[in-house]
Amino acid sequence: MITRYSRPEMAANWTDEKKYDCWLQVEIAADEAWAKLGHIPTEDVAKIREKARFKVDRILEIEQTTHHDVIAFTRCVSESLGDEKKWVHYGLTSTDVVDTAYGYQLKQVNKLLRQDLKQFKAIVAKKAQEYKYTVMMGRTHGVHAEPTTFGLKLARWYSEINRDIERFEHAAAGVEAGKISGAVGTFANIDPYVEQYVCQKLGIRAQEISSQVLPRDLHAEYISVLALIATSLEKFATEVRGLQKSETREVEEHFAKGQKGSSAMPHKRNPIGSENICGLARVVRGHMVTAYEDVSLWHERDISHSSAERIILPDTTILVDYMLHRFGKILEELTVFPDNMKRNMKRTFGLIYSGRVLLKLIDKGMSREDAYDLIQPKTAESWDKQVQFRPLLEADKQIMLHLTKADLDDAFDYHWHLRHVDDLFERVGLGK
C-alpha cells in the first residue's frame, strides 16, 4: 500500500524483513520440535537458534537464480550456519512455513485492528452520549420524515460497529492458524507433534486438516469481514457528507487553519476526509472479490492465490487500519450545528407532524382511510404554496370537528418522537 494511506505501526507488519523473520521463527520452532522428538541433536538446534541469520538483499539475489523465494530464504539462512544447516527446513514443504508465518503475522496485525476497533467504538459511544437529545430531522429517501436525534443516529453506528467487532473476532480466529503437515497434508515426512508445537509456540491454532495449504475460505471470510468494516465506515462517512451540504449544514468536518478547499473557489470547505473513506472502501471491497477467487485451487494446491495474497492481505489490513483512525479523528473533531438542525426541521412547514395528526383522527373514531384522505390534500396545499401546515388544518371545519387545539399542540410537539431515546440507548448498550 502507498505511504499516503499507511500508518507506520501497521505497515511495519508487512515489510520483507518482518516476513522473513516470521519464516525464520517457524523454521527454528520446527527444529525445536524435532529435537524434542529426539530426531535432531539439541546442540544443533541451539546453534541454529543462536546463529541463524538472513539478509533481505541476499535472499532476493539468490531468488534471481532459484526463482523460488522459500528456497532462496533457506539457502540464505544456511549460509550463516555450519554443518547444522542440514536441519533447516527438515521435513517441511514451503507452505508449511509460509502459511504458518502468515497466521503468525496476522495475529499481530489483528492485535492492532482490535485496538483500532475498540478505540473507534469508544469515540462513537462518547459522541452518541454527547448528542443523545440533540433533535434533528430524520430523512427517508432524502426527504423530511419525522424527528429523531443526532445521538440516535450515532447509537445506530455504535450498534453496527459492535456487530463488526463480533464478526471480526470470529474471522480473525480463522486466519490465526498454521499447518505443518507436508506436501499434501498427510504428515508423510513430518510428525504431527511438530505442527502442534510450532503453532502453540507462536500462539496460533493448528488447522485441524489441510492440503499443502490452509483452506482459503478462512482468508476469504477474513477479507469479507474487513470489507464490511470498511463499508460501515463508508456508510457513516456518507452520512457526514450528506449533512455537510450547504443547504443542510448540520455537521461539518474540522477545517484546519491554513487548509484550502479548492484551487479555484476560496470559499470551499469540502468533506474530503469522509470522501476519502468512501473511496478507500471501494478498494477494500475489490479485494474481497480477489479473496473469493483464491478459494478454488487445483487439487491439493496451486500457486495462483500466492501473488494475489501478497497484495490483498497487506493492503486490506493497512487500509482498514488507516480508515478506522482517520474517520475516528473526523468524528472526534466534527463540528455539529444543533441550531441548524432545529431550523431545518421547520423548513417543511410542520408537515413532519402529519403522521401524528393522522393517528389523532383515528383515535377520535375515523377510519384510517378517511383520515388519510382528509389530511393528504392539506399536506399538498402546504407544500405547493409553501405555507404552514397547522393553520390549514385549523381552518378545515371537518378536521376540527374531531380535533381540539390541545390535540394539535400535542401532535406538533417534537418531544413525543424522542420519548424512547433512553430505552433505545439501553438496548444498544449505551445506558448510563
JOLIN-V874898 format. One record per backbone hydrogen bond with DSSP energy under -1.0 kcal/mol. CO is the residue of the C=O (numbers start at 1). NH is the residue of the N-H. If there is no record, write none. Layout:
CO|NH ; CO|NH
//
This chain:
2|5 ; 3|6 ; 7|11 ; 8|12 ; 10|13 ; 11|14 ; 15|19 ; 16|20 ; 17|21 ; 18|22 ; 19|23 ; 20|24 ; 21|25 ; 22|26 ; 23|27 ; 24|28 ; 25|29 ; 26|30 ; 27|31 ; 28|32 ; 29|33 ; 30|34 ; 31|35 ; 32|36 ; 33|37 ; 34|39 ; 35|38 ; 41|45 ; 42|46 ; 43|47 ; 44|48 ; 45|49 ; 46|50 ; 47|51 ; 48|52 ; 55|59 ; 56|60 ; 57|61 ; 58|62 ; 59|63 ; 62|65 ; 62|66 ; 63|67 ; 68|72 ; 69|73 ; 70|74 ; 71|75 ; 72|76 ; 73|77 ; 74|78 ; 75|79 ; 77|80 ; 78|81 ; 82|85 ; 83|86 ; 84|87 ; 85|88 ; 87|90 ; 89|92 ; 93|96 ; 93|97 ; 94|98 ; 95|99 ; 97|101 ; 98|102 ; 99|103 ; 100|104 ; 101|105 ; 102|106 ; 103|107 ; 104|108 ; 105|109 ; 106|110 ; 107|111 ; 108|112 ; 109|113 ; 110|114 ; 111|115 ; 112|116 ; 113|117 ; 114|118 ; 115|119 ; 116|120 ; 117|121 ; 118|122 ; 119|123 ; 120|124 ; 121|125 ; 122|126 ; 123|127 ; 124|128 ; 125|129 ; 126|130 ; 127|131 ; 129|132 ; 131|134 ; 131|151 ; 133|135 ; 134|150 ; 136|148 ; 138|145 ; 140|143 ; 143|140 ; 146|138 ; 148|136 ; 149|153 ; 150|154 ; 151|155 ; 152|156 ; 153|157 ; 154|158 ; 155|159 ; 156|160 ; 157|161 ; 158|162 ; 159|163 ; 160|164 ; 161|165 ; 162|166 ; 163|167 ; 164|168 ; 165|169 ; 166|170 ; 167|171 ; 168|172 ; 169|173 ; 170|174 ; 171|175 ; 172|176 ; 175|177 ; 176|205 ; 178|207 ; 181|187 ; 191|194 ; 192|196 ; 193|197 ; 194|198 ; 195|199 ; 196|200 ; 197|201 ; 198|202 ; 199|204 ; 205|178 ; 213|211 ; 215|218 ; 216|220 ; 217|221 ; 218|222 ; 219|223 ; 220|224 ; 221|225 ; 222|226 ; 223|227 ; 224|228 ; 225|229 ; 226|230 ; 227|231 ; 228|232 ; 229|233 ; 230|234 ; 231|235 ; 232|236 ; 233|237 ; 234|238 ; 235|239 ; 236|240 ; 237|241 ; 238|242 ; 239|243 ; 240|244 ; 243|250 ; 243|251 ; 245|248 ; 245|249 ; 250|337 ; 252|335 ; 256|259 ; 265|268 ; 270|272 ; 271|275 ; 272|276 ; 273|277 ; 274|278 ; 275|279 ; 276|280 ; 277|281 ; 278|282 ; 279|283 ; 280|284 ; 281|285 ; 282|286 ; 283|287 ; 286|290 ; 287|291 ; 288|292 ; 289|293 ; 290|294 ; 292|295 ; 295|297 ; 298|301 ; 300|212 ; 305|309 ; 306|310 ; 308|311 ; 308|312 ; 309|313 ; 311|315 ; 312|316 ; 313|317 ; 314|318 ; 315|319 ; 316|320 ; 317|321 ; 318|322 ; 319|323 ; 320|324 ; 321|325 ; 322|326 ; 323|327 ; 324|328 ; 325|329 ; 326|330 ; 327|331 ; 328|332 ; 329|333 ; 335|252 ; 337|341 ; 338|342 ; 339|343 ; 340|344 ; 341|345 ; 343|346 ; 344|347 ; 346|349 ; 348|351 ; 349|389 ; 350|353 ; 351|354 ; 353|357 ; 354|358 ; 355|359 ; 356|360 ; 357|361 ; 358|362 ; 359|363 ; 360|364 ; 361|366 ; 362|365 ; 367|371 ; 368|372 ; 369|373 ; 370|374 ; 371|375 ; 372|376 ; 375|379 ; 376|380 ; 377|381 ; 378|382 ; 379|383 ; 380|384 ; 381|385 ; 382|387 ; 389|393 ; 390|394 ; 391|395 ; 393|396 ; 396|400 ; 399|402 ; 399|403 ; 404|408 ; 405|409 ; 406|410 ; 407|411 ; 408|412 ; 410|413 ; 413|416 ; 414|417 ; 415|418 ; 416|419 ; 418|421 ; 420|424 ; 421|425 ; 422|426 ; 423|427 ; 424|428 ; 425|430 ; 426|429
//
